[in-house]
Amino acid sequence: LQPQTLVPGHYLGDAAHSVAAAQFTADYIKAFDEETAKAQDSTQLIAAMKQRYPDLGEASSLELSAKVAKGEMKW
């Protein structure tokens, strides 16, 4: 498709409108999977992701995802 502009979902207003956003998302998901395998619970997973991505904004999606990934909450 060769897109030149990408508008991400859950857009906070500061991110660039480029395909780099898609690569960032893919990298973030890979990191989340790696940290999920290492973490004992959602608290450890959240801390690990915040350490890897300290400059991300709002964390409620991370908190929800971590609880679901570690089996502490049903989705």
N, C-alpha and C positions, 0 to 999 in steps of 0.2 A: 503493500500500500504506500510506503514511503511518506508517512505523515511528516509535516513540518511543525505543526502546532498540536498540542495535546492539553486539554483542560481536565485536570484530575478531579475525581470526586472528593468530597470532603475538603474542598479548597479553602485555604485560610487567607488567600489574597496576596501572599508574598512569594509563592513558588513561581518559577519560570514556566511559561507555557511552551514546553519543548518535549521532545521524546525522551529527554533525560529523566523526566518524571516517571516514565514507565520503567526505565532501568533502575531508578532508585527504589521503586516499589518491588521489583523482582529481587533486588539485593536485600531489601528489608524482610521480605517473606523468607528468603533463604536464611538470614540471620535468626529470625524468629524460630524457624524449624530447628536450627542448630542449638539455640539456647533452650528450647523446649525439651530437647533430649537430655540436656545436662541439669536442668533445674529440678529440684525436689518438689516445689510447689509454685503457685502463682506469684507469691511474693518474691521468690528468687528470680523467677523469669522476668518479672517487671523490672527488678533492679538491674538485671543483666542487659535488658534492652535499653533501659535509660542510660546505662553506662556506654553502650555502643552508639546510641543516638541521643546525646544529651541536649541537643538543640531543637528537638521536635516540640511542637506546641502541646495542645490538650491531650491528656493521657487516658481518657475514659475508654476509648476504643482498645487501647493496649490492655487496660485492666480487665475488660470484658473478655477479650481474646485469650488472655493468660489464664483466666479462671476456667474457660471452656476447654482450652488445650490441656490443662492439667487435671481435668475431670472434676473440678470443684463446682461447676455450674453446668446445667444442661442448656443446649442451644436449641 
